[in-house]
Amino acid sequence: MKSKTSEISWSDFEKVELRVGKVLSAREFPEARNPAYVLEVDFGPEVGVRKSSAQITDHYDCDSLTGRLVVGVVNFPRKQIGPLMSECLVTGFHDENGAVVLCVPDQDVPLGSRLA
């Protein structure tokens, strides 16, 4: 099956900073239009701690997220989401029902590591 997206150059891809972070805390985000959590993610000493709104409530609860490694884009512009200024994008994939499943490394890697 052919992809419906356009090709990008390698230099375009290199601009996206996908890094590993650890969820320090997760809380419900009742002000969001769609069910979501506010995550605080530690991306290591070079990037630091960033906040993100994540619509991942179908597969995760706040307790199961704390301490989990995630992959996030850390060089998008900040985005206002209700009362929250989101500072990164935590990545995931839609399952067959449209719910988001987190994109995660399958082994421990140093916080802040870039996608290789």
Secondary structure, DSSP 8 states (H G I E B T S, - for coil): ---SS----HHHHHHS-EEEEEEEEEEE-TTSSSS-EEEEEE--TTT-EEEEEE--TTT--HHHHTT-EEEEE-SS--EEETTEEE--EE-EEE-TTS-EEE---SS---TT-B--
